[in-house]
Amino acid sequence: MDLAVLKIEGATFPTLKLGDSGSANMGDWVVAIGNPYGFDHTVTVGVLSANERQISIQDTEGQRNYEHLLQTDASINPGNSGGLC
């Protein structure tokens, strides 16, 4: 899981409507934008292959369960925060 935080100085910027992941369909194009591994300005694209995916990960603390995930073949590396549909 990754999180993006963006701060922009200034005023009166145009706005964009945020996407609704609940309306994403399998086969939709997706984009991941970020700075993985310290590389500047990377963009990867892919296709949404599943929504509402569930996974379980075993670790030393026990089992972690994740639900309601989007699965894509776009390269999502640490730092690719804010992949957009």
N, CA and C of each residue as an Amber inpcrd file, in Angstrom:
protein
   255
   0.8510000  -1.1620000   0.0000000   0.0000000   0.0000000   0.0000000
   0.9010000   1.2300000   0.0000000   0.4630000   2.2600000  -0.6950000
   1.2580000   3.4650000  -0.8370000   0.3350000   4.6700000  -0.6860000
   0.8760000   5.7940000  -0.2750000   0.0920000   6.9940000  -0.0570000
   0.8190000   8.1770000  -0.6730000   0.0750000   9.0370000  -1.3500000
   0.6580000  10.2360000  -1.9450000   0.1090000  11.4710000  -1.2500000
   0.9800000  12.4220000  -0.9600000   0.5790000  13.7150000  -0.4080000
   1.2210000  14.7760000  -1.2780000   0.4280000  15.7510000  -1.6920000
   0.9050000  16.7760000  -2.6030000   0.5290000  18.1400000  -2.0550000
   1.5040000  19.0510000  -1.9830000   1.2470000  20.4220000  -1.5510000
   1.6840000  21.3500000  -2.6740000   0.7740000  22.2140000  -3.0870000
   1.0630000  23.1580000  -4.1610000   0.8110000  24.5650000  -3.6330000
   1.8100000  25.4100000  -3.7460000   1.6820000  26.7980000  -3.3170000
   0.9640000  27.5930000  -4.3990000   0.1410000  28.5780000  -4.0040000
  -0.5180000  29.4450000  -4.9690000  -2.0060000  29.5290000  -4.7060000
  -2.7380000  30.0940000  -5.6830000  -4.1780000  30.2740000  -5.5380000
  -4.8460000  30.1910000  -6.9050000  -6.1380000  30.0180000  -6.8850000
  -7.0060000  29.9820000  -8.0750000  -6.5290000  28.9960000  -9.1400000
  -6.2670000  27.7700000  -8.7260000  -5.8840000  26.7210000  -9.6650000
  -7.1370000  26.0720000 -10.2530000  -7.0700000  25.6070000 -11.4800000
  -8.1970000  24.8460000 -12.0200000  -8.2980000  23.5080000 -11.2920000
  -9.4560000  22.8960000 -11.3070000  -9.6450000  21.6310000 -10.6050000
 -10.0290000  20.5220000 -11.5850000  -9.7410000  19.2970000 -11.1640000
 -10.1510000  18.1150000 -11.9020000 -11.0560000  17.2890000 -11.0170000
 -12.0280000  16.6480000 -11.6100000 -12.9010000  15.7570000 -10.8540000
 -12.1270000  14.4840000 -10.5320000 -12.1770000  14.0330000  -9.2710000
 -11.5050000  12.8030000  -8.8820000 -12.2540000  11.6090000  -9.4450000
 -11.5140000  10.5820000  -9.7880000 -12.1200000   9.3610000 -10.3020000
 -12.8340000   8.5910000  -9.2080000 -13.7050000   7.6830000  -9.6070000
 -14.4480000   6.8310000  -8.6900000 -14.0430000   5.3940000  -8.9600000
 -13.2200000   4.8170000  -8.0680000 -12.7420000   3.4570000  -8.3000000
 -13.8900000   2.4550000  -8.3240000 -15.0310000   2.8050000  -7.7260000
 -16.1880000   1.9230000  -7.7580000 -16.8070000   1.7950000  -9.1410000
 -16.5190000   2.7510000 -10.0130000 -17.0600000   2.6860000 -11.3680000
 -16.0400000   2.1420000 -12.3730000 -14.8660000   1.7420000 -11.8880000
 -13.8380000   1.1730000 -12.7700000 -14.2630000  -0.2270000 -13.2140000
 -14.0150000  -0.5320000 -14.4750000 -14.3690000  -1.8310000 -15.0460000
 -13.1250000  -2.5690000 -15.5070000 -13.1880000  -3.8990000 -15.4580000
 -12.0800000  -4.6810000 -15.9850000 -11.8670000  -4.2980000 -17.4480000
 -10.5980000  -4.1240000 -17.8060000 -10.2510000  -3.6910000 -19.1490000
  -9.9850000  -2.2090000 -19.2540000 -10.3520000  -1.4170000 -18.2240000
 -10.0630000   0.0200000 -18.2280000  -8.5570000   0.2410000 -18.1480000
  -8.0790000   1.2920000 -18.8170000  -6.6760000   1.6770000 -18.7200000
  -6.4340000   2.3560000 -17.3830000  -5.2810000   2.0970000 -16.7720000
  -4.8820000   2.7320000 -15.5190000  -3.4750000   3.3010000 -15.6710000
  -3.1650000   4.3020000 -14.8390000  -1.8710000   4.9790000 -14.8840000
  -1.3250000   5.0700000 -13.4660000  -0.0320000   4.8080000 -13.2920000
   0.6550000   5.0100000 -12.0170000   1.7540000   6.0410000 -12.2410000
   1.7350000   7.0860000 -11.4200000   2.6830000   8.1930000 -11.5590000
   3.4350000   8.3340000 -10.2440000   4.7460000   8.4950000 -10.2900000
   5.4800000   8.6670000  -9.0460000   6.9730000   8.7480000  -9.2380000
   7.6780000   8.4790000  -8.1600000   9.1390000   8.5070000  -8.1190000
   9.6490000   7.2420000  -7.4520000   9.4230000   6.0630000  -8.0520000
   9.8480000   4.8310000  -7.3850000  11.3670000   4.7430000  -7.2860000
  11.8230000   4.2770000  -6.1460000  13.2570000   4.0590000  -5.9170000
  14.0790000   5.3100000  -6.1580000  13.4750000   6.5070000  -6.0280000
  14.2040000   7.7520000  -6.1930000  14.3510000   8.2250000  -7.6250000
  13.8040000   7.4760000  -8.6040000  13.8310000   7.9400000  -9.9880000
  12.7800000   9.0240000 -10.1550000  13.1290000  10.1040000 -10.8360000
  12.1950000  11.2180000 -10.9920000  11.2210000  10.9870000 -12.1360000
   9.9810000  11.3600000 -11.8830000   8.9480000  11.4920000 -12.9030000
   8.7250000  10.2310000 -13.7340000   8.3190000   9.1540000 -13.1020000
   8.0190000   7.9370000 -13.8400000   6.5180000   7.7980000 -14.0450000
   6.1510000   7.1970000 -15.1610000   4.7600000   6.9240000 -15.4910000
   4.6970000   5.5110000 -16.0430000   3.8010000   4.6830000 -15.5060000
   3.5550000   3.3670000 -16.0750000   2.0640000   3.2530000 -16.3660000
   1.7300000   2.4730000 -17.3750000   0.3270000   2.2730000 -17.7370000
   0.0190000   0.7880000 -17.7540000  -1.2400000   0.4690000 -17.6260000
  -1.6550000  -0.9220000 -17.6600000  -3.1580000  -1.0250000 -17.8170000
  -3.6610000  -2.2050000 -17.5680000  -5.0810000  -2.4950000 -17.7060000
  -5.5870000  -3.0290000 -16.3760000  -6.7820000  -2.6080000 -15.9810000
  -7.4030000  -3.1260000 -14.7680000  -7.8810000  -4.5430000 -15.0440000
  -7.3430000  -5.5000000 -14.2990000  -7.6970000  -6.9000000 -14.5390000
  -8.6810000  -7.4390000 -13.5150000  -8.8860000  -6.7540000 -12.3860000
  -9.8850000  -7.1810000 -11.4010000 -10.1600000  -6.0290000 -10.4380000
 -11.3950000  -5.9570000  -9.9680000 -11.6990000  -5.0510000  -8.8630000
 -12.3320000  -5.8840000  -7.7510000 -12.2860000  -5.3520000  -6.5440000
 -12.7420000  -6.0840000  -5.3600000 -11.8940000  -7.3340000  -5.0810000
 -10.5980000  -7.2900000  -5.4290000  -9.6910000  -8.4110000  -5.1790000
  -9.3930000  -8.4990000  -3.6830000  -9.2990000  -9.7120000  -3.1590000
  -8.9300000  -9.9510000  -1.7590000  -7.6280000 -10.7460000  -1.7260000
  -6.7120000 -10.3640000  -0.8190000  -5.4780000 -11.1270000  -0.6470000
  -5.1750000 -11.2680000   0.8400000  -4.4410000 -12.3060000   1.1790000
  -3.9640000 -12.5320000   2.5450000  -2.4560000 -12.6850000   2.4970000
  -1.7620000 -12.0510000   3.4320000  -0.3070000 -12.0990000   3.4930000
   0.1000000 -12.5900000   4.8760000   0.8650000 -13.6660000   4.9080000
   1.3710000 -14.2160000   6.1660000   2.6860000 -13.5230000   6.5100000
   2.8160000 -13.0480000   7.7510000   4.0830000 -12.4770000   8.2020000
   4.3260000 -12.8960000   9.6480000   5.3420000 -12.3400000  10.2720000
   5.6910000 -12.7420000  11.6400000   4.6330000 -12.3420000  12.6610000
   3.7800000 -11.3890000  12.3350000   2.7100000 -10.9380000  13.2260000
   1.4380000 -11.7660000  13.0610000   1.4120000 -12.6500000  12.0790000
   0.2050000 -13.4180000  11.7760000  -0.1990000 -13.2110000  10.3350000
  -1.4920000 -13.1800000  10.1040000  -1.9870000 -13.0290000   8.7340000
  -2.6770000 -11.6790000   8.5850000  -2.2980000 -10.9430000   7.5450000
  -2.9420000  -9.6690000   7.2150000  -3.8750000  -9.8970000   6.0410000
  -5.1000000  -9.4190000   6.1460000  -6.0760000  -9.5780000   5.0870000
  -6.4150000  -8.2150000   4.4970000  -6.3890000  -8.1380000   3.1740000
  -6.7300000  -6.9150000   2.4670000  -7.9310000  -7.2010000   1.5740000
  -8.8480000  -6.2420000   1.5150000 -10.0510000  -6.3910000   0.7030000
 -10.2350000  -5.1640000  -0.1710000 -11.0910000  -5.2870000  -1.1710000
 -11.4990000  -4.1730000  -2.0350000 -10.3150000  -3.5750000  -2.8000000
  -9.3970000  -4.4180000  -3.2650000  -8.2330000  -3.9460000  -4.0040000
  -8.5060000  -3.9570000  -5.5000000  -7.8340000  -3.0680000  -6.2110000
  -7.8410000  -3.0780000  -7.6730000  -6.5840000  -3.7970000  -8.1290000
  -6.7160000  -4.7200000  -9.0680000  -5.5590000  -5.4430000  -9.6010000
  -5.2710000  -4.9390000 -11.0030000  -4.0090000  -4.5980000 -11.2450000
  -3.5990000  -4.0920000 -12.5510000  -2.2400000  -4.6620000 -12.9260000
  -1.9270000  -4.6250000 -14.2030000  -0.6060000  -5.0480000 -14.6380000
   0.3400000  -3.8590000 -14.7880000  -0.1160000  -2.6420000 -14.4300000
   0.7830000  -1.4840000 -14.4120000   1.8140000  -1.7020000 -13.3090000
   3.0510000  -1.3430000 -13.5620000   4.1040000  -1.5010000 -12.5550000
   3.8790000  -0.5230000 -11.4200000   3.5350000  -1.0390000 -10.2490000
   3.3130000  -0.2130000  -9.0650000   4.4360000  -0.5280000  -8.0890000
   5.4880000   0.2740000  -8.1170000   6.6420000   0.0960000  -7.2450000
   6.5440000   1.0580000  -6.0780000   7.2600000   0.8090000  -4.9730000
   7.2580000   1.7760000  -3.8820000   7.6200000   3.1740000  -4.4120000
   6.7490000   4.1260000  -4.1510000   6.9410000   5.4910000  -4.6660000
   6.0090000   5.8310000  -5.8050000   5.3270000   4.8340000  -6.3920000
   4.3400000   5.1200000  -7.4350000   3.0080000   5.4990000  -6.7970000
   3.0400000   6.4090000  -5.8400000   1.8280000   6.7910000  -5.1320000
   0.8130000   7.3840000  -6.0890000  -0.4440000   7.1150000  -5.7820000
  -1.5230000   7.7880000  -6.5070000  -1.8010000   7.2370000  -7.8740000
  -1.6860000   5.9360000  -8.0710000  -2.0830000   5.3710000  -9.3550000
  -3.5080000   5.7740000  -9.6680000  -3.7610000   6.2390000 -10.8540000
  -5.0670000   6.7750000 -11.2190000  -5.7670000   5.8650000 -12.1950000
  -7.0750000   5.7760000 -12.0730000  -7.8950000   5.0220000 -13.0360000
  -8.5930000   5.9810000 -13.9540000
